[in-house]
Amino acid sequence: MKRLLLATAAVMALSAGAAMAADPPPSRRAPPLRAPAFVPFFTWTGLYAGILGGYGSGTSNWTNVAATTGNFNVDGALLGGTLGYNVQTGGTVFGLEADAAWSWIKGTTTTNCGAGCETSATWLTTVRGRIGYAFDRVLPYMTGGLAAGEIKAAAPGMTAASKTRIGWTVGGGIEYAFMGNWSAKGEYLYADLGDFDCSLACSAISPTYVSFKTHLLRVGLNYKF
Protein backbone atom coordinates (compact mmCIF):
# COMPACT_ATOMS: atom_id res chain seq x y z
CA MET A 1 0.00 0.00 0.00
CA LYS A 2 2.81 2.37 0.91
CA ARG A 3 4.54 1.63 -2.34
CA LEU A 4 1.32 2.33 -4.25
CA LEU A 5 0.92 5.75 -2.61
CA LEU A 6 4.53 6.68 -3.39
CA ALA A 7 4.14 5.64 -7.03
CA THR A 8 0.92 7.61 -7.34
CA ALA A 9 2.57 10.76 -5.90
CA ALA A 10 5.52 10.40 -8.27
CA VAL A 11 3.22 10.09 -11.28
CA MET A 12 1.22 13.18 -10.23
CA ALA A 13 4.44 15.21 -9.77
CA LEU A 14 5.73 14.19 -13.20
CA SER A 15 2.35 15.06 -14.79
CA ALA A 16 2.31 18.53 -13.23
CA GLY A 17 5.90 19.20 -14.42
CA ALA A 18 5.05 18.13 -17.95
CA ALA A 19 1.96 20.35 -17.99
CA MET A 20 3.97 23.36 -16.88
CA ALA A 21 6.61 22.67 -19.54
CA ALA A 22 3.98 22.30 -22.26
CA ASP A 23 2.13 25.50 -21.30
CA PRO A 24 4.69 28.21 -20.30
CA PRO A 25 3.42 31.54 -18.96
CA PRO A 26 2.53 34.03 -21.70
CA SER A 27 5.34 36.46 -22.55
CA ARG A 28 4.79 40.25 -22.67
CA ARG A 29 3.62 41.55 -26.02
CA ALA A 30 5.52 44.39 -27.66
CA PRO A 31 3.61 47.71 -27.61
CA PRO A 32 1.90 48.58 -30.92
CA LEU A 33 3.91 50.77 -33.28
CA ARG A 34 2.86 54.40 -33.40
CA ALA A 35 2.05 55.97 -36.75
CA PRO A 36 4.71 58.48 -37.85
CA ALA A 37 3.88 62.09 -37.12
CA PHE A 38 2.49 63.94 -40.16
CA VAL A 39 4.42 67.09 -41.12
CA PRO A 40 2.31 69.33 -43.40
CA PHE A 41 3.91 70.22 -46.74
CA PHE A 42 4.43 73.96 -47.13
CA THR A 43 2.70 75.53 -50.12
CA TRP A 44 3.38 78.89 -51.74
CA THR A 45 -0.17 79.09 -53.11
CA GLY A 46 -2.09 82.08 -51.84
CA LEU A 47 -2.45 85.84 -51.61
CA TYR A 48 0.32 87.80 -49.93
CA ALA A 49 1.20 91.40 -49.06
CA GLY A 50 4.29 93.04 -47.66
CA ILE A 51 6.79 95.88 -47.53
CA LEU A 52 9.93 96.46 -49.57
CA GLY A 53 12.96 98.70 -49.51
CA GLY A 54 16.11 99.01 -51.51
CA TYR A 55 18.49 101.04 -53.60
CA GLY A 56 18.52 102.08 -57.24
CA SER A 57 21.50 102.99 -59.39
CA GLY A 58 21.27 103.85 -63.07
CA THR A 59 21.73 106.49 -65.76
CA SER A 60 19.95 109.41 -67.38
CA ASN A 61 20.68 111.39 -70.54
CA TRP A 62 19.47 114.79 -71.79
CA THR A 63 19.66 115.07 -75.59
CA ASN A 64 18.51 117.65 -78.13
CA VAL A 65 19.53 118.62 -81.67
CA ALA A 66 22.31 120.88 -80.36
CA ALA A 67 24.02 118.81 -77.67
CA THR A 68 23.84 115.93 -75.23
CA THR A 69 24.84 115.54 -71.62
CA GLY A 70 25.81 111.93 -72.22
CA ASN A 71 24.88 109.33 -69.63
CA PHE A 72 25.22 110.50 -66.03
CA ASN A 73 24.57 108.60 -62.81
CA VAL A 74 21.32 108.62 -60.86
CA ASP A 75 20.97 106.76 -57.57
CA GLY A 76 19.08 106.70 -54.30
CA ALA A 77 16.81 104.74 -51.96
CA LEU A 78 13.23 103.54 -52.36
CA LEU A 79 10.54 102.29 -49.95
CA GLY A 80 7.10 100.85 -50.63
CA GLY A 81 4.70 97.92 -50.55
CA THR A 82 3.93 94.69 -52.42
CA LEU A 83 0.79 92.70 -53.28
CA GLY A 84 0.83 89.36 -55.09
CA TYR A 85 -0.64 85.91 -55.63
CA ASN A 86 1.12 82.56 -56.18
CA VAL A 87 -0.08 79.20 -57.49
CA GLN A 88 2.10 76.14 -56.85
CA THR A 89 1.87 73.07 -59.11
CA GLY A 90 4.28 70.38 -57.96
CA GLY A 91 7.51 72.23 -57.39
CA THR A 92 6.77 74.97 -59.93
CA VAL A 93 5.39 78.27 -58.64
CA PHE A 94 3.63 80.78 -60.89
CA GLY A 95 2.85 84.22 -59.57
CA LEU A 96 1.69 87.75 -60.33
CA GLU A 97 3.12 90.59 -58.26
CA ALA A 98 2.58 94.36 -58.15
CA ASP A 99 4.51 96.89 -56.10
CA ALA A 100 4.73 100.66 -55.65
CA ALA A 101 7.47 102.66 -53.97
CA TRP A 102 8.47 106.19 -53.13
CA SER A 103 11.77 106.92 -54.82
CA TRP A 104 14.70 109.18 -53.97
CA ILE A 105 16.70 108.17 -57.05
CA LYS A 106 18.25 111.25 -58.68
CA GLY A 107 21.42 112.63 -60.24
CA THR A 108 22.89 115.84 -61.71
CA THR A 109 25.34 116.65 -64.50
CA THR A 110 27.00 119.87 -65.72
CA THR A 111 28.14 118.40 -69.04
CA ASN A 112 26.71 120.75 -71.69
CA CYS A 113 24.49 122.03 -68.88
CA GLY A 114 26.61 124.46 -66.90
CA ALA A 115 23.92 125.28 -64.34
CA GLY A 116 23.31 121.57 -63.70
CA CYS A 117 20.67 119.29 -65.20
CA GLU A 118 18.94 117.01 -62.67
CA THR A 119 16.88 113.89 -63.36
CA SER A 120 14.89 112.22 -60.57
CA ALA A 121 12.25 109.55 -60.09
CA THR A 122 9.63 110.50 -57.50
CA TRP A 123 7.89 107.10 -57.51
CA LEU A 124 8.30 103.72 -59.21
CA THR A 125 5.92 100.80 -59.66
CA THR A 126 6.08 97.40 -61.37
CA VAL A 127 3.54 94.74 -62.38
CA ARG A 128 5.33 91.47 -63.06
CA GLY A 129 4.86 87.79 -63.64
CA ARG A 130 6.99 85.39 -61.60
CA ILE A 131 8.04 81.80 -62.19
CA GLY A 132 10.19 79.76 -59.84
CA TYR A 133 10.87 76.31 -58.46
CA ALA A 134 10.25 75.67 -54.77
CA PHE A 135 12.60 73.63 -52.61
CA ASP A 136 10.04 73.41 -49.81
CA ARG A 137 10.42 76.85 -48.16
CA VAL A 138 13.11 78.19 -50.50
CA LEU A 139 11.91 79.74 -53.77
CA PRO A 140 14.36 81.01 -56.41
CA TYR A 141 12.50 82.78 -59.21
CA MET A 142 12.70 84.85 -62.39
CA THR A 143 10.44 87.82 -63.02
CA GLY A 144 9.53 90.36 -65.68
CA GLY A 145 6.82 92.74 -66.80
CA LEU A 146 5.86 96.39 -66.83
CA ALA A 147 7.57 99.24 -64.98
CA ALA A 148 6.28 102.78 -64.54
CA GLY A 149 7.30 105.91 -62.72
CA GLU A 150 7.19 109.68 -62.58
CA ILE A 151 10.42 111.07 -64.05
CA LYS A 152 11.27 114.69 -63.32
CA ALA A 153 13.73 116.95 -65.17
CA ALA A 154 14.89 120.20 -63.58
CA ALA A 155 17.61 122.83 -63.91
CA PRO A 156 18.16 126.32 -62.47
CA GLY A 157 16.29 128.97 -64.41
CA MET A 158 13.79 126.57 -65.97
CA THR A 159 10.40 125.22 -65.03
CA ALA A 160 10.69 121.60 -63.86
CA ALA A 161 9.01 119.09 -66.16
CA SER A 162 7.70 115.70 -65.06
CA LYS A 163 6.18 112.82 -66.95
CA THR A 164 4.73 109.43 -66.02
CA ARG A 165 6.61 106.91 -68.11
CA ILE A 166 5.78 103.25 -68.76
CA GLY A 167 8.58 100.84 -69.68
CA TRP A 168 9.71 97.32 -68.88
CA THR A 169 11.58 95.44 -66.21
CA VAL A 170 13.25 92.02 -65.82
CA GLY A 171 15.16 90.31 -63.03
CA GLY A 172 15.18 87.54 -60.46
CA GLY A 173 15.46 86.78 -56.78
CA ILE A 174 15.09 84.27 -53.98
CA GLU A 175 12.45 84.07 -51.26
CA TYR A 176 12.49 82.10 -47.99
CA ALA A 177 9.40 81.23 -45.92
CA PHE A 178 9.67 81.07 -42.13
CA MET A 179 7.56 81.36 -38.97
CA GLY A 180 4.36 80.06 -40.49
CA ASN A 181 3.25 82.32 -43.31
CA TRP A 182 6.01 84.94 -43.22
CA SER A 183 8.65 85.13 -45.94
CA ALA A 184 11.67 87.29 -46.71
CA LYS A 185 13.11 87.95 -50.16
CA GLY A 186 15.97 89.61 -51.97
CA GLU A 187 15.76 90.51 -55.65
CA TYR A 188 17.39 92.35 -58.53
CA LEU A 189 15.46 94.23 -61.23
CA TYR A 190 16.56 96.20 -64.27
CA ALA A 191 14.02 98.86 -65.29
CA ASP A 192 14.02 100.95 -68.46
CA LEU A 193 11.44 103.75 -68.64
CA GLY A 194 12.64 105.06 -72.01
CA ASP A 195 12.69 108.83 -72.51
CA PHE A 196 10.29 111.77 -72.73
CA ASP A 197 10.24 115.18 -74.36
CA CYS A 198 10.39 117.87 -71.71
CA SER A 199 9.87 120.55 -74.39
CA LEU A 200 10.61 124.22 -73.69
CA ALA A 201 10.72 123.60 -69.96
CA CYS A 202 14.12 121.93 -70.42
CA SER A 203 15.72 124.01 -73.16
CA ALA A 204 15.20 126.84 -75.61
CA ILE A 205 16.06 124.25 -78.26
CA SER A 206 13.22 121.75 -78.47
CA PRO A 207 12.70 118.87 -78.31
CA THR A 208 14.94 117.79 -75.43
CA TYR A 209 14.65 114.13 -74.52
CA VAL A 210 15.35 112.87 -71.01
CA SER A 211 15.95 109.15 -70.43
CA PHE A 212 15.86 107.04 -67.26
CA LYS A 213 17.22 103.53 -66.65
CA THR A 214 18.03 101.91 -63.33
CA HIS A 215 19.27 98.77 -61.59
CA LEU A 216 17.26 97.99 -58.44
CA LEU A 217 18.42 95.91 -55.47
CA ARG A 218 15.52 95.30 -53.09
CA VAL A 219 14.62 93.30 -50.00
CA GLY A 220 11.11 92.56 -48.80
CA LEU A 221 9.05 91.01 -46.02
CA ASN A 222 5.74 89.35 -46.97
CA TYR A 223 2.82 87.69 -45.18
CA LYS A 224 0.76 84.99 -46.96
CA PHE A 225 -2.95 84.94 -46.08
RAVENQUI-V715925 format. One record per residue. N is the residue number from 1. RES is the residue in one letter. PHI is phi as a letter, one per 20 degrees, with the letter a starting at -180 (999 if undefined). PSI is psi in whole degrees, -180 to 180 (999 if undefined). D_LAST is the distance of its C-alpha to the last C-alpha in Angstrom with 1 decimal. Layout:
BEGIN
N&RES&PHI&PSI&D_LAST, N&RES&PHI&PSI&D_LAST
END
This chain:
BEGIN
1&M&999&-44&96.7, 2&K&f&-43&95.2, 3&R&f&-36&94.4, 4&L&f&-41&92.7, 5&L&f&-41&90.4, 6&L&f&-40&89.5, 7&A&f&-40&88.7, 8&T&f&-41&86.6, 9&A&f&-41&84.5, 10&A&f&-41&84.0, 11&V&f&-42&82.8, 12&M&f&-39&80.3, 13&A&f&-44&79.0, 14&L&f&-39&78.5, 15&S&f&-42&76.7, 16&A&f&-40&74.3, 17&G&f&-40&73.5, 18&A&f&-38&72.9, 19&A&f&-40&70.6, 20&M&f&-36&68.5, 21&A&f&-36&68.4, 22&A&f&-25&67.4, 23&D&c&75&64.6, 24&P&f&159&62.8, 25&P&f&143&60.2, 26&P&f&138&56.7, 27&S&e&163&54.5, 28&R&f&134&51.0, 29&R&e&145&48.3, 30&A&f&142&45.3, 31&P&f&147&42.1, 32&P&f&146&39.7, 33&L&f&138&37.1, 34&R&e&144&33.6, 35&A&f&141&30.8, 36&P&f&144&28.7, 37&A&f&139&25.5, 38&F&e&123&22.5, 39&V&d&115&19.9, 40&P&f&142&16.7, 41&F&e&129&16.2, 42&F&f&138&13.3, 43&T&c&142&11.7, 44&W&e&-7&10.4, 45&T&f&132&9.6, 46&G&q&171&6.5, 47&L&e&141&5.6, 48&Y&b&159&5.8, 49&A&b&156&8.2, 50&G&a&-170&11.0, 51&I&d&157&14.7, 52&L&b&156&17.6, 53&G&b&160&21.3, 54&G&r&-158&24.3, 55&Y&b&138&27.8, 56&G&d&141&29.6, 57&S&b&123&33.2, 58&G&b&-150&35.1, 59&T&c&156&38.2, 60&S&c&163&39.7, 61&N&b&128&43.1, 62&W&d&125&45.3, 63&T&c&133&47.9, 64&N&c&-174&50.6, 65&V&f&-17&53.9, 66&A&e&-37&55.7, 67&A&a&173&53.6, 68&T&b&147&50.3, 69&T&f&-16&48.6, 70&G&m&174&47.3, 71&N&f&131&43.9, 72&F&c&158&43.0, 73&N&f&141&40.0, 74&V&c&138&37.0, 75&D&b&165&34.4, 76&G&q&179&32.0, 77&A&e&166&28.6, 78&L&b&153&25.4, 79&L&b&134&22.3, 80&G&a&-155&19.4, 81&G&c&165&15.7, 82&T&c&145&13.5, 83&L&b&133&11.2, 84&G&b&174&10.7, 85&Y&b&133&9.9, 86&N&d&151&11.1, 87&V&c&124&13.1, 88&Q&d&128&14.8, 89&T&c&108&18.3, 90&G&m&-129&20.1, 91&G&e&-11&20.0, 92&T&e&135&19.6, 93&V&c&123&16.5, 94&F&d&141&16.7, 95&G&b&162&14.7, 96&L&c&128&15.2, 97&E&c&139&14.7, 98&A&c&144&16.3, 99&D&b&158&17.3, 100&A&b&141&19.9, 101&A&b&143&22.0, 102&W&f&144&25.1, 103&S&c&139&27.9, 104&W&d&28&31.0, 105&I&f&123&32.4, 106&K&a&165&36.1, 107&G&a&158&39.5, 108&T&c&145&43.2, 109&T&c&151&46.3, 110&T&d&5&50.0, 111&T&f&118&51.1, 112&N&l&25&53.1, 113&C&b&75&51.5, 114&G&g&-34&53.6, 115&A&f&-17&51.8, 116&G&o&115&48.4, 117&C&d&127&45.9, 118&E&d&132&42.2, 119&T&d&137&39.1, 120&S&b&157&35.7, 121&A&d&119&32.1, 122&T&e&-29&30.7, 123&W&b&155&27.2, 124&L&c&144&25.5, 125&T&b&152&22.7, 126&T&c&150&21.7, 127&V&c&115&20.1, 128&R&c&150&20.0, 129&G&e&152&19.4, 130&R&c&145&18.4, 131&I&b&132&19.8, 132&G&b&178&19.7, 133&Y&c&123&20.5, 134&A&e&130&18.3, 135&F&d&76&20.3, 136&D&m&-104&17.8, 137&R&e&6&15.8, 138&V&d&126&18.0, 139&L&c&96&17.5, 140&P&f&144&20.5, 141&Y&b&160&20.4, 142&M&d&154&22.6, 143&T&b&153&21.8, 144&G&a&157&23.9, 145&G&r&-143&24.2, 146&L&e&146&25.3, 147&A&c&146&25.9, 148&A&b&158&27.3, 149&G&a&162&28.7, 150&E&e&117&31.4, 151&I&d&131&34.4, 152&K&d&136&37.2, 153&A&d&131&40.8, 154&A&b&151&43.2, 155&A&b&151&46.6, 156&P&g&137&49.3, 157&G&n&4&51.4, 158&M&c&158&49.1, 159&T&f&127&46.5, 160&A&f&140&43.0, 161&A&d&140&41.4, 162&S&c&152&37.7, 163&K&b&136&36.0, 164&T&e&119&32.5, 165&R&d&143&32.6, 166&I&d&128&30.4, 167&G&c&-142&30.7, 168&W&c&162&28.9, 169&T&b&151&27.0, 170&V&b&151&26.5, 171&G&r&-154&25.4, 172&G&a&172&23.3, 173&G&a&-171&21.4, 174&I&b&139&19.7, 175&E&c&142&16.3, 176&Y&c&127&15.8, 177&A&e&139&12.9, 178&F&b&166&13.8, 179&M&l&59&13.2, 180&G&m&-111&10.4, 181&N&d&10&7.3, 182&W&e&148&9.4, 183&S&b&152&11.6, 184&A&c&146&14.8, 185&K&b&157&16.8, 186&G&c&138&20.4, 187&E&b&159&21.7, 188&Y&c&135&25.0, 189&L&c&144&25.6, 190&Y&d&127&28.9, 191&A&c&133&29.2, 192&D&c&113&32.3, 193&L&d&13&32.7, 194&G&m&-146&36.3, 195&D&c&167&38.9, 196&F&b&156&40.1, 197&D&e&114&43.5, 198&C&e&7&43.8, 199&S&l&-148&47.3, 200&L&f&-14&49.9, 201&A&f&-28&47.5, 202&C&e&-28&47.5, 203&S&a&153&51.1, 204&A&f&-20&54.4, 205&I&d&115&54.2, 206&S&d&147&51.6, 207&P&e&154&49.3, 208&T&d&124&47.6, 209&Y&d&134&44.4, 210&V&d&124&41.7, 211&S&d&161&39.2, 212&F&b&123&35.9, 213&K&c&144&34.3, 214&T&b&150&32.0, 215&H&e&131&30.4, 216&L&d&127&27.0, 217&L&d&119&25.8, 218&R&c&151&22.3, 219&V&c&154&19.8, 220&G&b&159&16.2, 221&L&c&122&13.5, 222&N&c&155&9.8, 223&Y&c&127&6.5, 224&K&e&126&3.8, 225&F&e&999&0.0
END
